[in-house]
Amino acid sequence: MTDSRHSGNPRDPRVVDDLIERAKQHPLGVEFLSSGYIDSVAAGLETHAFTVEAARERLRREGESA
Protein backbone atom coordinates (compact mmCIF):
# COMPACT_ATOMS: atom_id res chain seq x y z
CA MET A 1 0.00 0.00 0.00
CA THR A 2 1.33 3.43 -0.94
CA ASP A 3 1.31 6.20 1.63
CA SER A 4 -0.05 9.25 -0.18
CA ARG A 5 2.03 11.54 2.03
CA HIS A 6 5.10 10.38 0.11
CA SER A 7 3.86 10.53 -3.48
CA GLY A 8 6.71 12.78 -4.59
CA ASN A 9 4.50 15.78 -5.39
CA PRO A 10 3.59 17.78 -2.28
CA ARG A 11 0.69 19.40 -4.15
CA ASP A 12 -0.80 16.10 -5.35
CA PRO A 13 -4.56 16.29 -4.66
CA ARG A 14 -4.44 12.92 -2.87
CA VAL A 15 -1.73 14.21 -0.55
CA VAL A 16 -3.77 17.35 0.14
CA ASP A 17 -6.91 15.25 0.79
CA ASP A 18 -4.95 13.09 3.23
CA LEU A 19 -3.58 16.14 5.05
CA ILE A 20 -7.02 17.73 5.46
CA GLU A 21 -8.44 14.46 6.80
CA ARG A 22 -5.54 14.08 9.26
CA ALA A 23 -6.03 17.69 10.40
CA LYS A 24 -9.68 16.91 11.16
CA GLN A 25 -8.51 14.13 13.48
CA HIS A 26 -5.66 16.14 15.05
CA PRO A 27 -6.30 17.64 18.52
CA LEU A 28 -5.68 21.15 17.16
CA GLY A 29 -7.98 20.54 14.20
CA VAL A 30 -8.38 22.23 10.85
CA GLU A 31 -7.88 25.63 12.49
CA PHE A 32 -4.26 24.62 13.13
CA LEU A 33 -3.87 23.64 9.47
CA SER A 34 -5.50 26.86 8.31
CA SER A 35 -3.70 29.39 10.44
CA GLY A 36 -0.83 27.84 12.39
CA TYR A 37 2.79 28.76 11.70
CA ILE A 38 3.53 26.86 8.50
CA ASP A 39 6.65 25.09 9.77
CA SER A 40 4.86 23.99 12.94
CA VAL A 41 1.90 22.73 10.94
CA ALA A 42 4.15 20.82 8.53
CA ALA A 43 6.07 19.24 11.41
CA GLY A 44 2.99 18.55 13.52
CA LEU A 45 1.08 16.94 10.68
CA GLU A 46 4.17 15.25 9.21
CA THR A 47 3.99 16.79 5.76
CA HIS A 48 5.73 19.23 3.45
CA ALA A 49 5.17 22.98 3.77
CA PHE A 50 4.02 23.06 0.13
CA THR A 51 1.28 20.57 1.03
CA VAL A 52 0.19 22.83 3.87
CA GLU A 53 -0.02 25.75 1.41
CA ALA A 54 -2.03 23.68 -1.08
CA ALA A 55 -4.42 22.54 1.65
CA ARG A 56 -4.87 26.11 2.83
CA GLU A 57 -5.64 27.23 -0.72
CA ARG A 58 -8.23 24.47 -1.07
CA LEU A 59 -9.84 25.25 2.28
CA ARG A 60 -10.07 28.95 1.30
CA ARG A 61 -11.70 28.08 -2.05
CA GLU A 62 -14.16 25.74 -0.35
CA GLY A 63 -14.94 28.44 2.23
CA GLU A 64 -15.59 31.01 -0.48
CA SER A 65 -18.00 28.70 -2.31
CA ALA A 66 -19.94 27.81 0.85
Secondary structure, DSSP 8 states (H G I E B T S, - for coil): ---GGGSS-TT-HHHHHHHHHHHHHSTTHHHHHHHS-HHHHHHHTTS-HHHHHHHHHHHHHHHHH-
